[in-house]
Amino acid sequence: MPKNHMKRIAAPKTWPIQRKTTAFVMRSDAGKKMELSMPLGLILREILGITENARQTKAVLNAGSVLVDGKVRKELRFPVGLYEVVEIASDKKQFRVGFSPIGSLSLIPITAAEKATRLQKVVSKRIVPGNKLQLGLLSGVVVRMDATAKNVGAYTVGDSVQLDDKNGVSKHLPLKVGSVVQFIAGKHIGSVGVVESIVGEKITASVEGSSVETRLDCAVVVGEGKSPSITVLSKLA
């Protein structure tokens, strides 16, 4: 069985935690890429500072006042993934998992209006029984739609979708020249730019006036035009 904890020094570099305070840190349950998610208990205790110890954290979760993407979650090690929203109902506060300017994961305060906008990258695509197109998303969510529906063939791996409260696709954001992307790995992790070209497995984007090239799988479409559809990057303190 997997262990509930890991050594802090071995935790993903994207986790915004202190490395030398104690020996161990909480491990996430399986289901999401560890570098792009964090356990809910860790978020409440070490990042948001809402609780001071495991006992308080369990009490807050058991009270049912913590939601992730609109669903009550009570598991300490539930993995909260990139772009998902943590809502503290008792305090009427909501935060989206994004990046800090130095490329580590960050809990970014957002408005109540924005929390309904759920955006995720398409990481797999296949036809399943019943003539359904199945899209696998970065968050682990699976979306199915009629494979014969109009424009369904336009969805490809690397695109992004916005989801409604029933996990239906409300908007399709294709990966193409002109799309706004954020890099989620590599040297430029966290950076946001506009796609200039896509050649094979390489993508070039304009980031703050400079052309940046990286692997195609490092990019997530986060908007159209000139700015992201959601808040994806925290501001400098």
C-alpha positions as CSV (number, residue, x, y, z in Angstrom):
1,M,0.0,0.0,0.0
2,P,1.2,3.6,-0.7
3,K,2.5,5.5,2.2
4,N,0.5,8.5,3.6
5,H,3.6,10.7,3.8
6,M,6.8,11.4,2.0
7,K,10.1,13.1,2.9
8,R,9.8,16.9,2.3
9,I,13.1,17.0,0.4
10,A,11.6,14.5,-2.1
11,A,8.3,16.4,-2.6
12,P,7.7,17.9,-6.0
13,K,9.6,21.1,-6.6
14,T,6.3,22.8,-7.6
15,W,4.9,22.4,-4.0
16,P,5.3,25.7,-2.2
17,I,6.4,24.2,1.1
18,Q,9.3,24.6,3.5
19,R,11.7,21.8,3.1
20,K,13.6,21.7,6.4
21,T,11.0,22.3,9.1
22,T,10.1,18.7,9.6
23,A,11.1,15.5,8.0
24,F,7.8,14.5,6.3
25,V,4.9,16.0,4.4
26,M,1.5,14.6,3.5
27,R,1.2,12.6,0.2
28,S,-1.7,13.0,-2.2
29,D,-4.0,10.1,-3.1
30,A,-3.4,8.7,-6.6
31,G,-5.3,10.0,-9.6
32,K,-3.5,13.2,-10.6
33,K,0.0,14.1,-11.6
34,M,1.8,14.9,-8.4
35,E,3.7,17.8,-9.8
36,L,0.5,19.5,-10.8
37,S,-1.6,18.8,-7.7
38,M,-1.5,19.0,-3.9
39,P,-3.3,17.2,-1.1
40,L,-6.3,19.2,0.3
41,G,-5.0,18.9,3.9
42,L,-1.7,20.4,2.9
43,I,-3.5,23.3,1.2
44,L,-5.6,24.1,4.3
45,R,-2.8,23.8,6.8
46,E,0.5,24.9,5.2
47,I,-0.6,27.1,2.2
48,L,-3.8,28.9,3.2
49,G,-3.0,28.7,7.0
50,I,-6.6,28.0,7.8
51,T,-5.7,25.2,10.3
52,E,-2.7,24.6,12.5
53,N,-2.7,20.8,12.9
54,A,-4.1,17.6,11.5
55,R,-6.9,17.5,14.1
56,Q,-8.2,21.0,13.1
57,T,-7.9,20.2,9.5
58,K,-10.0,17.0,9.8
59,A,-12.6,19.0,11.8
60,V,-12.9,21.6,9.0
61,L,-13.2,19.0,6.3
62,N,-15.7,16.9,8.2
63,A,-17.9,20.0,8.7
64,G,-18.4,20.0,4.9
65,S,-17.4,23.6,4.4
66,V,-14.6,22.9,1.9
67,L,-15.5,22.3,-1.8
68,V,-13.3,21.5,-4.7
69,D,-14.8,22.5,-8.1
70,G,-18.2,22.7,-6.4
71,K,-18.2,19.4,-4.6
72,V,-17.7,18.9,-0.9
73,R,-14.5,17.0,-0.2
74,K,-13.6,15.5,3.2
75,E,-10.5,13.5,2.4
76,L,-7.2,14.9,3.8
77,R,-5.2,13.6,0.9
78,F,-7.6,14.4,-1.9
79,P,-5.5,15.7,-4.8
80,V,-6.5,19.2,-5.8
81,G,-5.2,19.7,-9.4
82,L,-4.1,22.6,-11.5
83,Y,-6.8,25.2,-12.3
84,E,-9.3,23.6,-9.9
85,V,-11.1,25.8,-7.4
86,V,-11.0,25.4,-3.6
87,E,-13.9,27.1,-1.9
88,I,-14.1,27.8,1.8
89,A,-17.9,28.1,2.2
90,S,-17.8,29.2,5.8
91,D,-15.5,32.2,4.9
92,K,-17.0,32.9,1.5
93,K,-13.6,32.6,-0.1
94,Q,-12.4,30.8,-3.2
95,F,-9.0,30.1,-4.6
96,R,-7.8,28.6,-7.9
97,V,-4.7,26.5,-8.1
98,G,-2.3,28.3,-10.5
99,F,1.3,29.2,-10.6
100,S,3.4,31.8,-8.8
101,P,5.8,34.0,-10.8
102,I,8.7,31.6,-9.8
103,G,6.9,28.5,-11.2
104,S,5.6,26.9,-8.1
105,L,1.9,26.0,-7.5
106,S,-0.1,28.8,-5.8
107,L,-3.6,29.3,-4.4
108,I,-4.8,32.4,-6.1
109,P,-7.8,34.3,-4.7
110,I,-10.6,34.6,-7.2
111,T,-14.1,36.2,-7.3
112,A,-17.3,34.2,-6.7
113,A,-18.2,34.8,-10.3
114,E,-15.0,33.2,-11.6
115,K,-15.3,30.0,-9.6
116,A,-17.9,28.6,-12.0
117,T,-15.4,28.7,-14.9
118,R,-13.7,25.3,-15.0
119,L,-11.0,24.9,-17.6
120,Q,-9.0,21.7,-18.3
121,K,-6.6,20.4,-20.9
122,V,-7.5,17.4,-23.1
123,V,-4.9,14.7,-22.7
124,S,-6.6,11.8,-24.4
125,K,-9.2,11.1,-27.0
126,R,-10.9,7.9,-28.2
127,I,-14.2,6.4,-29.4
128,V,-15.9,4.2,-26.8
129,P,-18.9,1.8,-27.1
130,G,-22.2,3.6,-27.9
131,N,-20.5,5.7,-30.6
132,K,-19.3,8.2,-28.0
133,L,-16.3,10.4,-28.1
134,Q,-14.4,10.2,-24.8
135,L,-12.1,13.0,-23.8
136,G,-9.7,12.5,-20.9
137,L,-8.8,15.7,-19.1
138,L,-5.7,16.7,-17.1
139,S,-7.8,16.8,-13.9
140,G,-8.8,13.1,-14.3
141,V,-12.4,14.0,-15.4
142,V,-13.7,12.1,-18.3
143,V,-16.2,13.7,-20.8
144,R,-18.3,11.8,-23.2
145,M,-20.2,13.2,-26.2
146,D,-22.0,12.0,-29.3
147,A,-19.3,11.1,-31.8
148,T,-21.7,12.1,-34.7
149,A,-22.5,15.5,-33.3
150,K,-21.5,18.6,-35.3
151,N,-17.9,19.8,-34.9
152,V,-17.0,16.9,-32.5
153,G,-14.1,16.0,-34.8
154,A,-12.5,19.4,-34.0
155,Y,-11.4,18.2,-30.6
156,T,-7.8,17.1,-30.4
157,V,-5.3,16.2,-27.7
158,G,-3.7,19.4,-26.5
159,D,-6.9,21.5,-26.8
160,S,-8.7,22.8,-23.7
161,V,-12.3,22.8,-22.7
162,Q,-14.5,24.7,-20.3
163,L,-16.9,22.6,-18.3
164,D,-20.3,23.3,-16.9
165,D,-21.5,22.1,-13.4
166,K,-22.5,18.7,-14.9
167,N,-19.1,18.1,-16.6
168,G,-20.5,19.0,-20.0
169,V,-18.3,21.0,-22.4
170,S,-19.5,24.6,-22.6
171,K,-16.6,25.9,-24.7
172,H,-13.8,24.5,-26.8
173,L,-10.4,26.2,-26.8
174,P,-8.3,24.8,-29.6
175,L,-4.5,24.8,-29.5
176,K,-3.5,27.0,-32.5
177,V,-1.6,30.0,-33.5
178,G,-3.1,33.0,-31.6
179,S,-4.2,30.9,-28.6
180,V,-3.2,32.1,-25.1
181,V,-1.2,29.3,-23.4
182,Q,0.5,28.7,-20.1
183,F,3.5,26.5,-19.7
184,I,3.1,23.8,-17.0
185,A,6.6,22.2,-17.1
186,G,10.1,23.0,-18.3
187,K,12.3,26.0,-18.0
188,H,9.5,28.5,-18.5
189,I,6.9,26.9,-16.2
190,G,4.2,29.3,-15.2
191,S,4.8,31.7,-18.1
192,V,1.8,32.9,-20.1
193,G,2.1,33.8,-23.8
194,V,0.5,33.8,-27.2
195,V,1.2,31.0,-29.7
196,E,3.3,32.1,-32.6
197,S,3.9,28.7,-34.3
198,I,3.5,25.0,-33.8
199,V,5.9,22.7,-35.6
200,G,5.9,19.0,-34.8
201,E,6.3,18.6,-31.1
202,K,7.6,22.1,-30.6
203,I,5.6,25.3,-29.8
204,T,6.8,28.9,-29.9
205,A,5.0,31.6,-28.0
206,S,5.5,35.3,-27.4
207,V,6.0,35.8,-23.6
208,E,6.5,39.4,-22.5
209,G,7.8,40.4,-25.9
210,S,10.3,37.5,-26.3
211,S,9.8,34.3,-28.3
212,V,10.0,31.2,-26.1
213,E,10.2,27.6,-27.5
214,T,9.4,24.5,-25.6
215,R,7.7,21.1,-26.0
216,L,4.1,21.0,-27.1
217,D,3.0,18.9,-24.2
218,C,4.2,21.6,-21.8
219,A,1.5,24.1,-23.0
220,V,-2.1,24.4,-21.9
221,V,-4.5,26.7,-23.7
222,V,-6.0,29.1,-21.1
223,G,-7.7,31.7,-23.3
224,E,-8.3,33.4,-26.6
225,G,-7.2,36.8,-27.8
226,K,-4.6,38.4,-25.5
227,S,-5.4,37.2,-22.0
228,P,-6.4,34.1,-20.1
229,S,-10.1,33.2,-19.5
230,I,-9.3,32.4,-15.9
231,T,-6.8,33.6,-13.3
232,V,-3.7,31.3,-13.7
233,L,-0.8,33.3,-12.4
234,S,-0.5,35.0,-9.0
235,K,0.9,38.5,-8.7
236,L,4.3,39.4,-7.3
237,A,4.0,40.3,-3.6
